[in-house]
Amino acid sequence: MQTHFSLAQLADSDISEADKILRACVHCGFCTATCPTYVLLGDERDSPRGRIYLIKEMLENDRPADAETVTHIDRCLTCLSCMTTCPSGVHYLHLVDHARHRIEQTFARPLPDRLFRRLLGYVLPRPELFRLALLASRLGQPFGFLLPSRLKAALALAPARLPARSPSEGPAVFPAEGGRRRRVALLEGCAQKVLAPQINEATIRLLTRHGCDVVVAPGSGCCGALTHHLGQDADGFARANIEAWSQEMKAVGLDAIIVNTSGCGTTVKDYGFMFRDDPALAEKAKAVSALARDVSEFLVEIGLQAPQIPAGLRVAYHSACSLQHGQKVREQPKRLLAEAGFSVLEPAEGHLCCGSAGTYNILQPEIALQLRDRKVANIESLAPDVIAAGNVGCLTQIATGTRRPVVHTVELLDWATGGPKPASLP
């Protein structure tokens, strides 16, 4: 794609990066076939190619975002299926992230919309506030039918019962069982430890059983993905993690930084790019990104213990977009589940998003519900005993559309190698 940025514009590193990405696009249209919003809506502007044109026009003309551009960028799930499909290597993630930040800076959203997005960006990454919000949501559930669609969607995703705070929550070191083979840091996260604390518990048990000291570093927390993809400032969250893990690397050393929420993993692996122009953090951020591993990647590297439970449970594996497209981790979770003795089923249209996508299922509930129902129909056609995925957002989204148990992959692996049976399994 031909671009026409001025030398003054190209002096900005974000514009310079956008120019490289735009020039890589050859208009082939392969991305349209695998874009969930284009598949549903059939509007060229709701395809990656169409959004690229809108972003190009906005950036080249150095103008504020207009309503048309905002509408179609807002509808993007950032599922990154287009990046898997693209034969030219267009790095759509960096382009759309830049566009979202520009929209946040230059577009005047209606006040209710602006306040709601700010509320999401402030509450969700802060576990204590998020717990309070979930408790308060119970009071609003009987009146949900009276609320606007976005608030109604948020209430529908809230759990009927708030899980108890995990005893393993907070900074700590969990020693390896037997001889230590590795020392790893675990990203404890934010929303996940409130919605599904059993995922971190299963991860810690699984890793310590496999000879790993597991460190939850003081000062680490939210990765910043939620606010980053809202176009809001995520640097504070990311900086805190980089500094916390850098201290651990310097003091004792780390073999890996384990992430068990794939949306977070995609962002942590991108810290090196996000802080490329920061002299104080660039090298530290690059080192953190190099050590980041999805928990399934890491378990394949060190090898899974022999299973201890009877084989044969039918598991429909949902490959989260941020894992298969964002991190290019596709075979490892399925391989581990098979090694653990489960019968792994792969639903049709596995490349299409379930509609979760961070805060998307709250901000774009109509499209999100269509994608959820399509995903659940494909999964249930396989008649699985259980549904597994590697991202808490996907687990929450899919669970609202099915009666079948939905668990994190790591919960099944923990159970198979000696841990407790996941509570949601009958």
Secondary structure, DSSP 8 states (H G I E B T S, - for coil): ------HHHHTSHHHHHHHHHHHH-----GGGGG-HHHHHH--GGGSHHHHHHHHHHHHHTT----HHHHHHHHT-----HHHHH-TT---HHHHHHHHHHHHHHH----HHHHHHHHHHHHHTTSHHHHHHHHHHHHHHGGGGGGS-HHHHHHHHHS-SS-----TT-SSEEE--SSS--EEEEE---SHHHHH-HHHHHHHHHHHHHTTEEEEE-TT----SHHHHHTTS--HHHHHHHHHHHHHHHHHT--SEEEESSHHHHHHHTTHHHHTTT-TTTHHHHHHHHHHEEEHHHHHHHH------S-S--EEEE---HIIIIIS---HHHHHHHHHTT-EEE--TTTTS--S-TTTHHHHSHHHHHHHHHHHHHHHHTT--SEEEES-HHHHHHHHTT-SS-EEEHHHHHHHHTTS---TT--
